[in-house]
Amino acid sequence: MQRKGSKAESGSQLLARLISRTDLTCVDPYVFCHAGPPSEVPSNQGKIIELYGTEGVGKTELALLYTAKICLPSEWKGHHLDGRGAKVVFVDTEFKFSVLHLAIIMEQIILKYINRESSLTITKDNEKVGQTRESYNIPNQDDLSSKELFKPSQSSPSCINNGTMSGHTSESKKMNSESNSKISIQNNLVNPTDQNLLGKNDKQEIESSSNADTKNPLTEEDVETIVLDSLGRLQVFRVSSTRELTATLISLNTMMSGDPLLSLIVVDTISAYYWIDKTLSTDSSHCTESCMSPISNIIAKQVAEFGVTYLTIKSALIGQKRAWVNEVEHARKNCDSSKTESAMTDHVEFLGRSWSKLPLRRIVLTQNIANGKKKVIASCSEWPNERVFSFLDDLLQME
């Protein structure tokens, strides 16, 4: 019976509450996992993630890496790609999203798993050949030298007259038969499914492994098809003001209630209009709270009711300016770029009280350039150690 004064739950809201979203833990357990036992964790704990850092540190690059892994399928024609096959909504507030760059990241991920899969196949084949040689005492090719196979008898020398062989012919025939049997066994190793060489269990294992390895390798057309199919699970919204951002987030309620595959919402960046709102507002002291309070309430409600994950990006617009300037000057003199952002990345909350009260997981990103190699260091108060991401061909990769 519905209580008096309580709001009735619609059918779509009931369905959204009962269905389960795609688990994103395997994408990156450090970022998307819950903190603590599920019984002791609130429903929205760990579902709001904030990437915090200075401009150009790699926040958007990391968000695109997670987006690519979530949109990619788990497998394709027998090839395991370790994707999730889920849908992602990307809210672009600075008009810097590049679908071409995301497609390149997806291609790199696909090629990485294909190379890993091929290396594992080669390793398994070598182990299978080694086990077969050990089981039947088959020597290697290098061990079967011509000297050992056709070594003449030392006890009784033989002479060749007019194309005939004299001496101990019986011993030489016996040696030739043994050498021929060795060559026969070695040749049979190329085709280990010979009925006379392998047992029933060995044949079944080799047949199963050969069937697993006969899957067609991915071609360029297949990779392009996978990328296009994965991009079909991505929807991009471009907004140009705080009001448009608020309206866009409200409109996502319909998508969340009707599509269980929608698992991640990326907002890049949540702090894009901070200075614009302060400039246009007559009361600059309270404008941030008035603008961010509706957005914070919408995000908290959607995470609690629909079980989606929010990945928000926030730039370090405010920090210890004087200390940061001093460190920049000191770093320029010492030519050490690893210290240019240490003071700026000390988190300073500037999006208002409502945003600070959200149960979010804040990940602080810093950049380190040493020996010409750029790395991104990710730290979080819930992690025991820092995470390291490196750039390879201008693409971010987890170490």
DOGU-227600 format. One record per residue (C-alpha): z, y, x. Coordinates in steps of 0.1 Angstrom, whole numbers, padded with zeros to 4 digits, always signed. Example, Ala and Ser with C-alpha at 12.3 -4.5 7.8 and 13.67 -1.06 7.14 Angstrom:
+0078-0045+0123;+0071-0011+0137;
This chain:
+0000+0000+0000;-0010+0034+0013;+0019+0057+0020;+0020+0091+0003;+0007+0118+0026;-0009+0095+0051;-0046+0096+0058;-0066+0065+0048;-0085+0047+0075;-0122+0044+0071;-0141+0012+0075;-0158+0024+0107;-0124+0034+0122;-0110+0000+0113;-0139-0017+0130;-0136+0004+0161;-0099-0004+0163;-0104-0042+0159;-0134-0046+0183;-0128-0047+0221;-0147-0026+0246;-0163-0039+0277;-0137-0045+0305;-0145-0022+0334;-0119-0036+0358;-0143-0056+0379;-0164-0024+0385;-0136-0010+0406;-0101-0025+0401;-0084+0004+0418;-0099+0030+0395;-0103+0012+0361;-0073-0010+0361;-0040-0005+0342;-0009+0005+0360;+0018-0021+0353;+0021-0050+0328;+0000-0045+0296;+0032-0048+0274;+0047-0018+0292;+0016+0004+0294;+0007+0028+0265;-0027+0023+0248;-0042+0053+0266;-0026+0048+0300;-0051+0045+0328;-0081+0052+0305;-0084+0089+0315;-0095+0092+0351;-0098+0125+0369;-0119+0129+0401;-0105+0159+0419;-0119+0176+0451;-0138+0205+0465;-0175+0211+0460;-0198+0187+0478;-0171+0161+0485;-0189+0134+0465;-0173+0134+0431;-0206+0133+0412;-0220+0107+0436;-0190+0084+0429;-0194+0089+0392;-0231+0080+0394;-0222+0049+0414;-0198+0037+0386;-0224+0046+0359;-0250+0025+0376;-0228-0005+0379;-0217-0003+0343;-0252+0001+0329;-0267-0027+0350;-0268-0062+0334;-0245-0089+0347;-0275-0112+0355;-0312-0112+0352;-0333-0144+0353;-0305-0163+0370;-0298-0136+0396;-0263-0123+0395;-0262-0084+0396;-0225-0080+0389;-0232-0053+0363;-0215-0049+0329;-0244-0043+0306;-0224-0016+0288;-0233+0019+0276;-0224+0052+0292;-0224+0088+0279;-0229+0114+0306;-0220+0149+0296;-0236+0173+0321;-0221+0208+0321;-0237+0221+0352;-0273+0209+0347;-0274+0189+0379;-0278+0154+0366;-0308+0136+0381;-0321+0105+0364;-0343+0098+0394;-0313+0098+0417;-0294+0074+0394;-0325+0051+0393;-0325+0050+0432;-0288+0041+0431;-0295+0012+0407;-0323+0000+0429;-0301+0000+0459;-0274-0020+0441;-0300-0046+0429;-0314-0050+0464;-0279-0053+0479;-0270-0082+0456;-0304-0099+0461;-0299-0098+0499;-0264-0111+0495;-0277-0139+0472;-0304-0149+0497;-0280-0150+0526;-0257-0173+0506;-0286-0196+0498;-0296-0199+0534;-0260-0206+0544;-0257-0233+0517;-0290-0249+0529;-0278-0250+0565;-0245-0265+0555;-0263-0292+0534;-0286-0301+0563;-0256-0303+0586;-0236-0325+0563;-0267-0348+0559;-0270-0351+0597;-0234-0359+0601;-0233-0385+0572;-0262-0405+0587;-0256-0398+0624;-0290-0381+0627;-0295-0362+0660;-0309-0328+0661;-0346-0322+0671;-0335-0308+0705;-0316-0340+0712;-0346-0362+0707;-0365-0354+0738;-0395-0372+0750;-0377-0385+0780;-0352-0403+0759;-0376-0416+0734;-0402-0430+0759;-0380-0437+0789;-0394-0467+0808;-0372-0496+0818;-0353-0491+0850;-0344-0527+0858;-0380-0540+0859;-0408-0517+0868;-0441-0522+0850;-0476-0517+0862;-0507-0508+0842;-0539-0526+0850;-0571-0521+0831;-0553-0507+0801;-0528-0536+0798;-0490-0534+0803;-0472-0560+0823;-0435-0565+0829;-0407-0569+0804;-0429-0562+0773;-0401-0574+0750;-0377-0546+0761;-0404-0519+0760;-0414-0530+0725;-0377-0529+0714;-0373-0494+0729;-0405-0482+0712;-0393-0496+0678;-0360-0478+0683;-0377-0445+0691;-0400-0449+0662;-0371-0455+0639;-0354-0423+0652;-0386-0403+0645;-0389-0419+0611;-0353-0409+0602;-0359-0374+0614;-0391-0370+0594;-0373-0383+0564;-0348-0355+0568;-0375-0330+0558;-0376-0347+0525;-0340-0358+0519;-0347-0372+0485;-0361-0404+0499;-0349-0434+0480;-0342-0454+0512;-0323-0427+0530;-0299-0411+0505;-0275-0425+0479;-0274-0417+0443;-0247-0389+0445;-0264-0373+0474;-0297-0372+0456;-0281-0356+0425;-0265-0329+0446;-0297-0320+0464;-0317-0320+0431;-0291-0297+0415;-0291-0274+0445;-0330-0274+0446;-0331-0266+0409;-0307-0237+0414;-0327-0223+0443;-0361-0226+0425;-0354-0195+0404;-0382-0170+0409;-0374-0142+0433;-0373-0107+0419;-0405-0087+0423;-0410-0049+0423;-0420-0051+0386;-0387-0070+0379;-0366-0044+0396;-0384-0016+0377;-0379-0035+0345;-0341-0039+0352;-0338-0002+0361;-0356+0009+0329;-0335-0015+0308;-0303-0002+0323;-0313+0035+0319;-0318+0027+0282;-0280+0022+0280;-0273+0057+0292;-0273+0088+0271;-0271+0123+0286;-0258+0154+0269;-0263+0189+0285;-0240+0216+0274;-0238+0252+0285;-0204+0265+0272;-0169+0253+0263;-0178+0254+0226;-0208+0232+0231;-0186+0208+0251;-0160+0206+0223;-0187+0200+0197;-0204+0173+0218;-0171+0154+0223;-0164+0156+0185;-0199+0142+0178;-0191+0111+0199;-0168+0098+0173;-0197+0084+0153;-0211+0067+0183;-0178+0052+0193;-0170+0038+0159;-0204+0021+0155;-0212+0009+0190;-0188-0014+0208;-0209-0013+0240;-0201+0023+0246;-0173+0020+0272;-0174+0050+0295;-0178+0088+0290;-0184+0109+0321;-0178+0147+0319;-0192+0164+0350;-0174+0188+0353;-0145+0195+0330;-0138+0228+0349;-0173+0242+0348;-0165+0271+0325;-0131+0281+0338;-0141+0314+0353;-0166+0322+0326;-0140+0318+0299;-0115+0340+0318;-0141+0367+0322;-0153+0367+0286;-0118+0365+0271;-0097+0396+0263;-0065+0377+0269;-0071+0360+0303;-0036+0347+0305;-0039+0324+0275;-0076+0318+0273;-0075+0286+0295;-0050+0270+0272;-0068+0280+0240;-0101+0266+0254;-0087+0233+0269;-0062+0224+0242;-0089+0212+0217;-0107+0193+0244;-0075+0176+0256;-0066+0166+0221;-0101+0152+0214;-0100+0131+0246;-0065+0118+0240;-0073+0108+0204;-0106+0091+0212;-0090+0071+0240;-0061+0060+0218;-0082+0052+0187;-0115+0038+0201;-0103+0024+0235;-0130+0041+0255;-0126+0053+0291;-0130+0089+0302;-0141+0097+0337;-0137+0135+0342;-0146+0155+0373;-0126+0185+0382;-0134+0208+0411;-0107+0223+0432;-0112+0259+0421;-0077+0271+0429;-0056+0261+0460;-0037+0274+0489;-0063+0300+0498;-0046+0316+0528;-0037+0282+0543;-0072+0269+0537;-0088+0299+0554;-0066+0294+0584;-0075+0257+0587;-0112+0265+0584;-0110+0290+0612;-0090+0265+0633;-0114+0237+0625;-0144+0258+0635;-0128+0264+0669;-0120+0228+0675;-0153+0215+0659;-0133+0190+0637;-0147+0190+0602;-0121+0164+0590;-0095+0192+0585;-0115+0217+0566;-0104+0205+0532;-0069+0191+0536;-0052+0222+0522;-0077+0228+0495;-0073+0193+0481;-0036+0197+0474;-0038+0195+0437;-0031+0227+0417;-0033+0223+0379;-0052+0253+0364;-0066+0238+0331;-0035+0246+0311;-0005+0228+0298;-0023+0205+0274;-0045+0190+0301;-0015+0185+0325;+0003+0164+0298;-0025+0139+0295;-0016+0105+0308;-0045+0105+0333;-0050+0089+0367;-0059+0115+0393;-0080+0105+0423;-0082+0131+0450;-0113+0130+0472;-0116+0144+0507;-0144+0143+0532;-0143+0132+0568;-0172+0137+0592;-0166+0120+0626;-0193+0109+0651;-0220+0122+0628;-0210+0098+0600;-0198+0113+0567;-0171+0094+0547;-0152+0101+0515;-0115+0093+0514;-0101+0086+0479;-0063+0087+0474;-0042+0082+0443;-0004+0082+0438;-0006+0047+0422;-0025+0031+0452;-0007+0017+0482;-0035+0027+0505;-0065+0051+0506;-0100+0040+0497;-0130+0047+0520;-0165+0053+0509;-0194+0057+0534;-0229+0072+0531;-0259+0051+0539;-0293+0067+0535;-0276+0096+0515;-0262+0070+0490;-0225+0064+0486;-0213+0029+0492;-0178+0012+0490;-0166-0002+0523;
